Amino acid sequence: MSMPTYVVTGGAGFIGSNFVRFALAAIPDLRIVNIDLLTYAGNLENIEGVPEGRHTFVRADITDAEAMARAVPEGADALINFAAETHVDRSILGPLVFVRTNVLGTQVLLDTARAKGVRRFLQVSTDEVYGSLAPGDPAFTEDRPLAPSSPYAASKAGADLLVLAAHRTYGQDAVITRCSNNYGPYQFPEKLIPLALSNALEDKPLPVYGDGRQVRDWIYSEDHSRAILAAVVRGRPGQVYNVGARSERYNIDVVREILRQLSKPESLIQYVKDRPAHDRRYAIDPTRAEKELGWRPEVALEDGLARTIGWYRDHAAWWRRVRDGSYREFYDKWYGGR
C-alpha cells in the first residue's frame, strides 16, 4: 500500500508549518507535499528539521494553475489549504492581493484537486467571516450568516462560498474549518500575541488598539492542528466546522498576562487609534466539531502563553530576523502615525 499523501498549501507559514510538523508526527507513514510562495509571512526556517524523506517543498503561487497542476500529485488523499493573506491591517492598506490569493487561489486549488482526483479538499478559514458579536450575543455557530467587516474577512468568506459551491455543483469532497484566533510558535510578529511578547522582551512599547477591550477566543496552534487533522479524517463532505477553545479574553487582558509572565511593567502598553471597522467580539461554539470529529481543545490560554513565551525566548534569532525588512517597513507605515 502506498504512503498516504497530503498536499499542504501555505505550509511554511505559521499555522501551516505547525500542522506539517504535527501531522508528520501523528501519522508515521504520511507524505506531505508542501506548497508555499514564501511571501513575507512564509519562512523555510519554520519547517527546518521535518523528515526530508516524507516532506517535499515546492515554491509556487496557488493562483498559478499550471504550477499547481505540476505540484499536486494524482490521487492525493487530501489538499489542505492554509495559503492566504491573513492580516486585517494589511488588507485595509491593500485589498487586491487578498482577493487574488484568497479567492482566485482557492478556486485554482479546487479546480486542480478535482482534475487530479484528490480525495478531500479542506479549506482552513476563520471566524472573522461571521462579523462581530455584541457582548451578550451567543457564540458563532456554523449556521450564522456571513457578515465580514474587513477586506480580509470578505475574501475568506468568498473563498468559503466557492468551496461550498464546488461541493454542491461537482460533488467535490470538501470540508471547511473556521477557527478562532491562533497563537503559538512560528507566528509572524504582526499579530497581537507575538507582537506584544517580542516587543516586551526588548522593553519596547506594546501597541494596543482603542481601549483594548476587543474580545477574542484564543486557541493554541497545536489544538488547531489536531482539529484540522480530525476534519481531514472524520469530517463530513460539504460540512463546516467551527474550531475554538471557549477561551474569550479582552485583548488588553491577554497583553497584561504576557507582561505578567515576563515580569514586565504595564507602562509598556501604548494605546493607539483603533483601526477602521474593528470587530468588537468574536466567540466560537465548537460543539459540532466536538461531537462529530471527537476533538477537544486541550491547552488553556495561560499554559499556552507560557509555552509560546518560552519558545520566543529560545528562538530570539528567528523573530529578530523575521522582523527585518518587509515587516519593519509595514510596522512603521501602519503604527507610525497612530
Summary of the structure (lengths in Angstrom):
residues: 338
radius of gyration: 19.0
end to end distance: 58.6
largest distance: 60.1
contacts: 1176
relative contact order: 0.13
helix: 46%
strand: 18%
